[in-house]
Amino acid sequence: MEPEIRPHVLIIEPFYGGSHKQLISTLVESLRPEEYEIYTLPAKKWHWRARSSALYFSQVIPQDHSYRVLFTSSVLSLAELIGIRPDLATCRKIVYFHENQLIYPVREVKERDCQYGLNEILTCLAADLVLFNSNFNRTSFLDNVKPFLNIQPDFRVKNIREKIESKCEVLYFPINFKVFPDQRPVEDSTNIKDALHLVWPHRWEHDKNPELLVSVLLELVNRQANFHVTICGESYQEVPQAFESIKEKLGDRLINFGHLTRDEYVRTLLTGDIVISTAIHEFYGVAMLEAAYCGCYPLAPNKLVYPEIYPKENLFNTTNSLVKMLSNWCRNPSAFRRIRDKFRKEFDFEKFSAQFLVPRYFEKMNVEELRPEELR
């Protein structure tokens, strides 16, 4: 009788949706089913996931196990989990930061709940390795550890950054570009003068700054620019106030307004000309890179993570500069599409690809070294 093969990789995701789910799906594609176990919670009620998921997972993860690697996102309060479940402390504990709460923009300072940022700091102290999805994410987190902790009115702790920094590395989010066609549909030369197709594929939340998008689109309408636009991405119960009358104001320029199925999303990217970010809070931008791979020309603010990823020609400093670029290109779509296609040919997508990055994740996780002999 063959010995039982027990999972040695424990994956925990308290917010199993969007890029958090996408990362796990990409990683486990290269693992055998018997090598890992996943414990998740649905991607809603984020604040409660951050507050209480450690307690929940402490009860559902089996006490009898053979885990040697623990991989989780920073939504989990790892210090709490290890405190409740000390049997997991012997695992190689790896935390992935999709974003960080130390610089999360709030509408008013009084709205900030410091507990989320404190949980992330404690999680780093409890981890063996902390991975960030960009240099911007890592730097902005570490640079704000001391100022964040200094919010405390007394008994301030010291040298926490120094204890964390040695554990911190950058490993880009692995995008599975293979799920997208390599070629865009052939454009009909008779329609080459058609309106440019703008795409905004972001979460409908204030940190993605829908207000800026609306102001830009309405200014293009005011300038009688020839364009169509798709506004998609994850939408929630509350529609941003800026979007409330956008349908009426844009009229037939608005191709789609709301969530798209995966197939519709891919078709949209393959027919888009320009993908736009208006974010005030972004640490990577999966949707922007996916759209760029599908042939859209990315335009993003000259701040946050974007200067780390895109050439300066793809970045704007002000609302006026964005409007000016779009307005000029709308007047001459043929010339713009030559710029678009040149970008697609020259941009290095490889360093953001799952094919390149997943093996590096497994190196960090020591998957081969910790893999049971029966699976080697």
MISE-961366 format. One record per residue (C-alpha): chain; x, y, z. Coordinates in steps of 0.5 Angstrom, whole numbers, plus 500, padded with zeros to 3 digits. Layout:
N
 c east north  up
 A    X     Y   Z
...
//
This chain:
376
 c east north  up
 A  500   500 500
 A  503   507 498
 A  504   512 503
 A  499   517 504
 A  501   524 501
 A  499   530 505
 A  499   537 503
 A  505   541 505
 A  503   548 502
 A  498   552 506
 A  495   557 502
 A  490   562 506
 A  486   568 502
 A  481   572 507
 A  479   576 500
 A  478   571 495
 A  477   575 489
 A  480   580 484
 A  487   580 483
 A  488   576 490
 A  484   570 487
 A  488   571 480
 A  494   570 484
 A  493   564 487
 A  490   561 481
 A  496   562 477
 A  500   559 482
 A  497   553 484
 A  496   551 476
 A  504   549 477
 A  502   545 483
 A  500   538 484
 A  493   538 487
 A  496   533 493
 A  501   538 494
 A  497   544 497
 A  490   546 501
 A  487   553 500
 A  482   556 505
 A  479   562 503
 A  473   567 505
 A  469   571 499
 A  471   577 497
 A  466   582 500
 A  466   586 507
 A  473   587 507
 A  474   590 513
 A  471   584 517
 A  476   580 513
 A  482   584 516
 A  479   584 523
 A  477   577 524
 A  479   572 519
 A  485   570 523
 A  480   567 528
 A  476   564 523
 A  482   560 520
 A  484   558 526
 A  478   554 527
 A  477   551 520
 A  485   549 518
 A  486   542 521
 A  490   541 527
 A  493   535 524
 A  497   537 518
 A  504   536 515
 A  504   544 512
 A  511   546 511
 A  510   553 507
 A  504   558 509
 A  503   563 503
 A  498   568 505
 A  496   576 503
 A  497   582 508
 A  489   582 509
 A  490   576 514
 A  493   578 521
 A  498   573 521
 A  501   575 528
 A  494   573 531
 A  493   567 527
 A  500   564 529
 A  498   566 536
 A  492   562 536
 A  495   556 532
 A  502   556 534
 A  503   549 531
 A  503   553 524
 A  509   557 527
 A  514   552 524
 A  512   553 517
 A  516   558 512
 A  511   564 513
 A  510   568 506
 A  506   574 506
 A  504   578 499
 A  502   585 499
 A  497   587 493
 A  497   593 497
 A  498   597 503
 A  494   600 508
 A  499   605 511
 A  498   610 505
 A  491   608 503
 A  487   614 501
 A  481   616 506
 A  476   622 504
 A  477   624 511
 A  483   623 516
 A  478   622 522
 A  476   616 518
 A  482   612 518
 A  482   606 522
 A  489   605 525
 A  488   598 526
 A  489   595 519
 A  496   598 518
 A  498   596 525
 A  496   589 523
 A  500   589 517
 A  506   591 521
 A  505   586 526
 A  504   581 520
 A  511   583 517
 A  514   581 524
 A  511   575 524
 A  513   573 517
 A  519   570 514
 A  519   573 508
 A  514   579 505
 A  513   580 498
 A  511   586 495
 A  508   587 488
 A  512   593 486
 A  518   597 488
 A  513   603 490
 A  509   598 494
 A  515   596 498
 A  518   603 499
 A  511   607 501
 A  510   601 506
 A  517   602 509
 A  517   609 509
 A  511   610 513
 A  512   605 518
 A  515   610 523
 A  510   616 521
 A  504   611 522
 A  507   608 529
 A  508   615 531
 A  501   617 531
 A  501   613 538
 A  500   618 543
 A  505   615 548
 A  510   609 549
 A  512   609 542
 A  516   603 539
 A  522   604 535
 A  527   600 530
 A  521   597 527
 A  522   598 520
 A  529   595 521
 A  526   589 523
 A  522   588 517
 A  526   591 512
 A  531   585 511
 A  525   581 510
 A  522   585 504
 A  523   583 497
 A  519   585 490
 A  516   580 486
 A  511   582 481
 A  504   580 480
 A  505   574 475
 A  500   575 469
 A  498   569 465
 A  498   573 458
 A  497   566 455
 A  489   567 456
 A  489   572 451
 A  490   572 444
 A  497   574 441
 A  494   578 435
 A  488   583 435
 A  483   582 430
 A  485   585 423
 A  482   593 423
 A  478   594 417
 A  482   599 413
 A  475   602 411
 A  474   604 418
 A  481   606 420
 A  478   613 421
 A  473   611 426
 A  472   614 433
 A  478   612 438
 A  475   607 443
 A  477   609 450
 A  477   603 456
 A  477   604 463
 A  477   597 467
 A  477   599 474
 A  474   598 481
 A  468   603 482
 A  471   606 488
 A  474   612 490
 A  481   610 490
 A  480   609 482
 A  478   616 482
 A  472   616 477
 A  471   623 478
 A  477   625 474
 A  475   620 469
 A  468   623 468
 A  471   630 468
 A  476   628 462
 A  470   625 458
 A  465   631 459
 A  471   636 457
 A  472   631 450
 A  465   632 449
 A  465   639 450
 A  471   639 445
 A  467   635 440
 A  472   629 440
 A  470   623 436
 A  471   617 441
 A  467   611 444
 A  468   609 451
 A  467   603 455
 A  467   603 463
 A  467   597 466
 A  471   593 472
 A  468   591 479
 A  462   595 481
 A  459   594 488
 A  452   596 491
 A  453   604 491
 A  455   607 484
 A  460   613 485
 A  456   619 485
 A  460   622 479
 A  457   616 475
 A  450   617 476
 A  448   621 470
 A  454   619 466
 A  449   615 461
 A  445   621 459
 A  451   626 458
 A  455   621 454
 A  449   618 450
 A  451   613 444
 A  459   615 446
 A  458   610 452
 A  459   603 449
 A  458   599 456
 A  457   601 463
 A  458   596 468
 A  461   589 469
 A  463   585 463
 A  463   577 463
 A  470   575 462
 A  469   574 454
 A  466   580 454
 A  472   583 457
 A  477   580 453
 A  473   582 447
 A  473   589 449
 A  481   590 450
 A  482   587 443
 A  478   592 440
 A  480   598 445
 A  485   603 443
 A  487   607 449
 A  486   604 457
 A  486   610 462
 A  488   610 469
 A  485   616 473
 A  487   612 480
 A  490   616 486
 A  491   609 489
 A  495   604 485
 A  501   599 487
 A  501   595 480
 A  495   595 476
 A  493   588 473
 A  488   591 468
 A  492   596 465
 A  497   591 463
 A  492   586 461
 A  489   591 456
 A  496   593 454
 A  498   586 452
 A  491   586 448
 A  494   592 444
 A  491   598 448
 A  495   604 449
 A  496   605 457
 A  495   612 459
 A  496   613 467
 A  498   618 472
 A  505   620 473
 A  506   617 480
 A  504   611 484
 A  507   605 481
 A  506   607 474
 A  513   610 473
 A  516   604 475
 A  512   600 469
 A  511   605 463
 A  515   609 459
 A  514   617 461
 A  510   618 454
 A  505   614 457
 A  504   618 463
 A  500   625 464
 A  502   630 470
 A  495   634 470
 A  488   633 468
 A  489   638 462
 A  495   634 459
 A  491   628 459
 A  485   632 456
 A  490   635 451
 A  493   628 449
 A  486   625 448
 A  483   630 444
 A  489   631 439
 A  489   623 438
 A  481   623 437
 A  482   628 431
 A  488   624 428
 A  486   616 430
 A  490   613 424
 A  497   617 426
 A  495   615 434
 A  494   608 432
 A  501   607 429
 A  504   610 436
 A  499   605 439
 A  502   599 435
 A  509   601 436
 A  508   601 444
 A  505   594 443
 A  511   591 439
 A  517   595 444
 A  514   594 451
 A  517   588 455
 A  511   584 457
 A  516   578 459
 A  518   581 466
 A  510   581 468
 A  509   574 465
 A  507   568 469
 A  511   564 465
 A  517   568 468
 A  515   569 475
 A  512   563 477
 A  518   559 478
 A  521   565 482
 A  515   565 487
 A  516   557 488
 A  524   559 489
 A  522   564 495
 A  517   559 497
 A  522   553 497
 A  517   549 494
 A  522   544 491
 A  527   544 497
 A  520   543 502
 A  517   538 497
 A  516   531 500
 A  521   526 497
 A  515   522 494
 A  513   528 490
 A  520   530 487
//
